[in-house]
Amino acid sequence: MGFFDLFKKKKNKKESSEDTVRVFSETALADRSTRESFITSNCEVIVTAEKQKLESRKEYEVVTSYLADIQKIDLVPKDERKEITDSAERILNLNKEREKMSHTPSKITIAQRQAIEEMEFEMDNEIARIEDFEAYKMVVESDLRTLEGERDAYDYEINDAVSRDEFYRKVLIVATVFVVLSLAILIYVQRMEAMADRQNIIMLVFALIVLFGAGMAAYFVVNHKNIEKEMKGNATKLSRAIYLLNKVKIKYVNVVNMLDYNYEKYHVLDLKELKYNWKEYKRLLEEEKRFKKAEQLIEFYNDDLKHRLRQAGVQDTGIWIYQCEALVDDKEMVEVRHRLNVRRQKLRKAIDYNTEQAEKAMLSLRSFNERHPEYEYETRMFMDRYRLTLE
């Protein structure tokens, strides 16, 4: 039975006041099997009672030893007792700190911790490298937006030039139709006799129409040339913009793939989460160092406490490592002493009870042997099996 078991309050078992020795009538004892049952039951009572008594006595001695140790501790001089109390208090505080640390949950997964642990000494460089990737990604995204804007602008300019050229073609067609029809009408009018006196006017109108047609043709040619030149220039710029855009897209895909790979490597979604995990990892390492240091200090103060208790004459110093509260708090020590006294009383009662049962069983066997000497051999034979004698 351990020290804690001794100090704990246990439920009282109902102890029967009745004898455990079976009572047989004289008539029944004439039967061999009944006699055997009578003798063996009494022998078993004696053996069981003696065994329980032995265990209770051993435990009684342990409890008494604990109480003697408490008395020795109480008699320790004030200065030495303060040193014992200080050591016990340090152990209590360190145990509380260790308990608190052991209940602090990790905020990163095992896989995330293992990934960081593999690159622990390069982690700052890794984060800086990924930050560069993130910054480069932002630059590339900006370039993509700029180049896409240029591409769309050049594409719009080309489409606008095509629309303007088409418009000028339609205007030229309309002008051509107008000129042809006008000339046809003038020729028809010129052939009429009634208009012979107006030949000069007709010739003038004719010349104006031809001049108008020539002007429209020249206007179209000039605009068409300008539009062609403009379209050619924009097409060149568009091609260059598309070339640069494709080149930047390759860079963008590469940097995105690189970032995705690193995020997958460290089991995170983004750089922010990776930084948080790295910070949490360092916190865990620091906490583990403190935990280890606390354990070392606890071990040191455990040895110190046991040493001081040995100097005070305490027999079992190890048990007080787990009862530091009693060394620090007088009320707790009183409670410990009370529980030990209660336990010792129960053990004393158990010893007395088993002694009484063993004596009654032996008395019953001796009485039977005196009344029936004819069964003495049989009685001794059964008792020998239990290593018991009637003397």
C-alpha positions in Angstrom: 0.0 0.0 0.0 1.4 3.3 -1.0 1.7 6.6 0.8 -1.2 8.2 -1.1 -3.5 5.2 -0.2 -2.7 5.7 3.4 -3.6 9.4 3.4 -6.8 8.9 1.4 -10.1 8.5 3.2 -11.5 5.1 2.4 -15.0 3.9 2.6 -15.7 1.9 5.9 -16.4 -1.7 5.3 -19.1 -3.1 7.4 -17.4 -5.6 9.7 -19.5 -8.4 11.0 -19.4 -9.0 14.7 -20.4 -12.6 14.1 -17.9 -15.4 14.2 -16.7 -16.8 10.9 -16.3 -20.3 12.5 -19.1 -22.6 11.4 -21.1 -24.2 14.1 -21.8 -28.0 13.8 -23.9 -30.1 16.0 -22.4 -33.1 17.8 -24.7 -35.4 15.8 -23.6 -33.9 12.5 -19.9 -34.3 13.5 -20.3 -38.1 13.6 -20.4 -37.9 9.8 -16.9 -38.0 8.2 -17.5 -35.5 5.5 -19.1 -33.1 8.1 -16.1 -33.5 10.3 -13.8 -32.7 7.4 -15.8 -29.6 6.6 -15.7 -28.6 10.2 -11.9 -29.0 10.5 -11.0 -27.5 7.2 -13.3 -24.5 7.6 -11.7 -23.7 11.0 -8.2 -24.2 9.5 -9.0 -21.9 6.7 -10.3 -19.3 9.1 -7.1 -19.5 11.1 -4.9 -19.3 8.0 -6.9 -16.4 6.4 -7.0 -14.5 9.7 -3.3 -14.9 10.3 -2.5 -13.7 6.8 -4.7 -10.7 7.1 -3.3 -10.0 10.6 0.3 -10.1 9.2 -0.5 -7.7 6.4 -2.3 -5.4 8.8 0.6 -5.4 11.1 3.1 -4.5 8.3 0.8 -1.7 7.2 0.4 -0.6 10.9 4.2 -0.4 11.2 4.4 1.7 8.0 1.7 4.1 9.2 3.4 4.3 12.6 6.7 5.1 10.8 5.0 7.9 8.8 3.6 9.4 12.1 7.0 9.2 13.6 8.5 11.0 10.6 5.9 13.7 11.0 6.9 14.1 14.7 10.5 14.4 13.6 9.6 17.1 11.1 7.7 19.0 13.7 10.8 18.9 16.0 13.1 20.3 13.3 14.6 23.7 14.4 12.9 26.8 12.9 15.8 27.7 10.6 16.1 24.2 9.2 12.3 23.8 8.9 12.2 27.0 6.8 14.7 25.5 4.4 12.6 22.4 4.1 9.5 24.5 3.6 11.2 26.6 0.9 12.3 23.5 -1.0 8.8 22.1 -0.8 7.3 25.4 -1.9 9.7 25.6 -4.9 8.7 22.0 -5.9 5.0 22.9 -5.7 5.4 26.1 -7.8 7.6 24.2 -10.4 5.0 21.4 -10.6 2.2 23.9 -11.2 4.3 25.6 -13.9 5.0 22.3 -15.5 1.4 21.3 -15.3 0.3 24.5 -16.9 2.8 24.1 -19.8 1.7 20.5 -20.4 -1.9 21.7 -20.9 -1.0 24.4 -23.4 -2.2 23.0 -26.7 -0.2 23.2 -29.9 -1.8 25.5 -32.5 0.0 23.8 -35.4 -0.5 20.3 -36.7 2.1 17.5 -36.4 2.7 17.7 -40.2 3.3 21.5 -40.1 5.7 21.1 -37.2 7.7 18.3 -38.9 7.9 20.4 -42.1 9.3 23.4 -40.2 11.5 21.2 -38.0 13.3 19.8 -41.1 14.2 23.4 -42.2 14.5 24.9 -38.7 17.9 26.4 -39.2 17.0 27.8 -42.7 13.5 28.9 -41.8 14.2 32.6 -41.7 15.8 32.4 -45.1 12.9 30.3 -46.4 10.4 32.9 -45.3 12.5 35.7 -46.8 12.7 33.8 -50.0 9.0 33.2 -50.1 8.4 36.9 -49.3 10.6 37.7 -52.4 8.4 35.4 -54.4 5.3 37.1 -53.1 6.8 40.6 -53.9 7.8 39.4 -57.4 4.4 38.0 -57.9 2.9 41.4 -57.2 5.3 43.1 -59.6 4.5 40.5 -62.3 0.7 40.9 -61.7 1.2 44.7 -62.1 3.1 44.1 -65.4 0.4 41.8 -66.5 -2.3 44.3 -65.9 -0.3 47.0 -67.7 0.5 44.8 -70.7 -3.1 43.6 -70.9 -4.2 47.2 -70.9 -1.8 48.1 -73.7 -2.9 45.0 -75.7 -6.6 46.0 -75.3 -5.8 49.6 -76.3 -3.9 48.6 -79.4 -6.5 46.1 -80.3 -9.2 48.9 -79.9 -7.1 51.3 -82.1 -6.8 48.7 -84.8 -10.5 47.9 -84.7 -11.3 51.6 -84.8 -9.0 52.1 -87.8 -10.7 49.3 -89.6 -14.1 50.8 -88.9 -13.0 54.3 -90.1 -11.5 52.8 -93.3 -14.7 50.9 -93.9 -16.7 54.1 -93.4 -14.5 56.0 -95.9 -15.0 53.2 -98.4 -18.8 53.6 -98.1 -18.5 57.4 -98.4 -16.4 56.9 -101.6 -18.9 54.5 -103.0 -21.7 56.9 -102.4 -19.7 59.8 -103.9 -18.8 57.7 -106.9 -22.5 56.7 -107.5 -23.4 60.4 -107.1 -20.8 61.5 -109.6 -21.7 58.9 -112.2 -25.4 59.7 -112.0 -24.7 63.4 -112.1 -22.6 63.1 -115.2 -25.1 60.8 -116.9 -27.9 63.4 -116.2 -25.7 66.2 -117.6 -24.9 64.3 -120.7 -28.5 63.7 -121.3 -29.4 67.3 -120.7 -26.7 68.5 -123.0 -28.1 66.6 -125.9 -31.5 68.2 -125.6 -31.9 71.2 -128.1 -33.7 73.3 -125.6 -30.5 73.4 -123.5 -28.2 74.4 -126.3 -28.0 78.0 -125.1 -26.9 76.8 -121.7 -23.8 74.8 -122.8 -21.4 76.9 -120.8 -23.4 76.3 -117.6 -23.6 72.6 -118.2 -19.8 72.4 -118.9 -19.2 74.2 -115.6 -21.4 71.9 -113.6 -19.8 68.9 -115.4 -16.4 70.2 -114.4 -17.4 70.7 -110.8 -18.8 67.2 -110.5 -15.6 65.7 -112.0 -13.6 67.9 -109.6 -15.8 66.7 -106.7 -15.3 63.1 -107.6 -11.5 63.5 -108.0 -11.5 65.3 -104.6 -13.4 62.5 -102.9 -11.1 59.9 -104.5 -8.0 61.8 -103.3 -9.5 62.2 -99.8 -10.2 58.5 -99.6 -6.7 57.5 -100.8 -5.0 59.9 -98.3 -7.1 58.6 -95.4 -6.7 55.0 -96.5 -2.9 55.4 -96.6 -2.9 57.1 -93.1 -5.2 54.4 -91.7 -2.9 51.6 -93.2 0.1 53.3 -91.7 -1.7 53.6 -88.4 -2.9 50.0 -88.4 0.6 48.8 -89.3 2.1 50.7 -86.4 -0.5 49.5 -84.0 -0.2 46.0 -85.2 3.5 46.1 -84.5 2.9 47.5 -81.1 0.1 44.9 -80.5 2.5 42.1 -81.5 5.1 43.4 -79.1 2.6 43.8 -76.3 1.3 40.2 -76.9 4.9 38.9 -76.9 5.8 40.7 -73.6 2.4 39.6 -72.2 3.2 35.9 -73.0 6.7 36.3 -71.6 5.4 37.8 -68.3 2.6 35.2 -68.1 5.3 32.5 -68.1 7.1 34.3 -65.3 3.8 34.6 -63.4 2.9 30.9 -63.8 6.4 30.0 -62.6 6.3 32.2 -59.5 2.7 31.0 -58.7 3.8 27.3 -59.1 6.8 28.0 -56.8 4.6 29.6 -54.2 2.1 26.8 -54.4 4.9 24.2 -54.0 6.3 26.0 -50.9 2.8 26.4 -49.3 2.2 22.7 -49.9 5.6 21.9 -48.5 4.8 23.6 -45.2 1.1 22.6 -45.2 -0.2 26.2 -45.2 -2.5 28.4 -47.4 -0.3 31.5 -47.6 2.7 33.3 -46.3 0.8 34.8 -43.3 -0.1 31.3 -42.0 3.5 30.2 -42.5 4.8 33.1 -40.5 2.3 32.3 -37.7 3.3 28.6 -37.7 7.0 29.6 -37.5 6.3 31.9 -34.5 4.2 29.1 -32.9 7.0 26.6 -33.5 9.5 28.8 -31.7 7.1 29.3 -28.9 6.7 25.6 -28.5 10.5 25.1 -28.5 10.9 27.7 -25.9 8.1 26.2 -23.8 9.7 22.7 -24.1 13.0 24.2 -23.0 11.3 25.8 -20.0 9.5 22.4 -19.3 12.8 20.6 -19.4 14.4 23.2 -17.2 11.5 23.0 -14.7 11.9 19.2 -14.6 15.6 19.6 -13.9 14.9 22.1 -11.2 12.2 19.8 -9.7 14.7 17.0 -9.7 17.3 19.2 -8.0 14.8 20.4 -5.3 13.5 16.9 -4.8 17.0 15.7 -4.0 17.5 18.8 -1.8 14.3 18.2 0.1 15.1 14.5 0.6 18.6 15.4 1.8 17.2 17.9 4.4 14.6 15.4 5.6 17.3 12.7 6.0 19.3 15.2 8.1 16.1 15.6 10.2 16.0 11.8 10.8 13.0 11.1 8.5 13.1 7.4 7.4 11.0 7.6 4.2 12.0 10.8 2.5 10.7 10.0 -0.9 7.0 10.1 0.0 7.2 13.7 1.0 8.0 14.7 -2.6 4.3 14.0 -3.2 3.1 15.7 0.0 4.8 19.0 -0.3 1.5 20.7 0.5 1.8 19.3 4.0 5.3 20.6 4.5 4.2 24.1 3.4 0.7 24.3 5.0 0.3 23.4 8.7 -3.4 22.7 8.2 -2.6 20.2 5.5 -0.1 18.5 7.9 -2.7 18.3 10.6 -5.1 16.7 8.1 -2.4 14.2 7.0 -1.7 13.3 10.6 -5.4 12.8 11.3 -5.9 10.5 8.3 -2.9 8.4 9.4 -4.3 8.1 12.9 -7.7 7.1 11.6 -6.0 4.6 9.3 -3.9 3.2 12.2 -7.0 2.8 14.3 -8.7 0.8 11.5 -5.6 -1.4 11.2 -5.6 -2.0 14.9 -9.2 -2.9 14.8 -8.5 -5.3 11.9 -5.6 -6.9 13.8 -7.8 -7.4 16.9 -10.7 -8.8 14.8 -8.5 -11.3 12.9 -6.7 -12.3 16.2 -10.0 -13.0 17.8 -11.3 -15.0 14.8 -8.1 -17.1 14.7 -8.2 -17.8 18.5 -11.9 -18.8 18.3 -11.2 -21.2 15.4 -8.2 -22.7 17.2 -10.3 -23.0 20.4 -13.0 -24.7 18.5 -10.5 -27.3 17.1 -8.9 -27.9 20.5 -12.4 -28.3 22.1 -13.4 -30.8 19.4 -10.2 -32.7 19.9 -10.7 -32.9 23.7 -14.3 -34.1 23.3 -13.4 -36.6 20.6 -9.9 -37.9 21.1 -10.8 -40.8 18.7 -10.6 -38.2 15.9 -7.3 -36.7 17.0 -5.3 -38.3 14.2 -7.8 -37.2 11.6 -7.8 -33.7 13.0 -4.0 -33.4 13.1 -3.8 -34.8 9.5 -6.0 -32.0 8.2 -4.3 -29.4 10.2 -0.9 -30.5 8.9 -2.1 -29.6 5.4 -2.5 -26.0 6.6 0.8 -26.2 8.7 -1.2 -25.8 11.9 -0.8 -27.7 15.2 -3.0 -28.0 18.3 -0.3 -27.0 20.7 
